[in-house]
Amino acid sequence: MSTTTGRTDLDLGVDQPRRLSTETKNATKTTEFFVFVAMVVAVILTANFYDGDAGSTGGDPFGATTAMRYVVYLTIAYLVARGLAKSGSHENYSA
């Protein structure tokens, strides 16, 4: 018959330090997330509504291919910004 000490976590005989902070803020709580979303919407709207001087060159100067390229650039910039933000900042836990 075994006895329990009332602990519900796994006890391996090693005291684990309590984690009192998270790594960073949640991504949706940051301004760079909202700037990213706003810029992606701006690129998509510009690609849909701007046709430039399509009559003289025979095509749309800011089409879907260019818009997708800019969205990819914005995504890469956002991911780099999040990576830099996570590199050393902490957010304290609140009870």
PyMOL commands that set and color helices and strands:
alter all, ss='L'
color gray80, all
select helices_A, chain A and resi 27-29+31-49+54-57+64-86
alter helices_A, ss='H'
color red, helices_A
select strands_A, chain A and resi 21-22+91-92
alter strands_A, ss='S'
color yellow, strands_A
deselect
rebuild
show_as cartoon
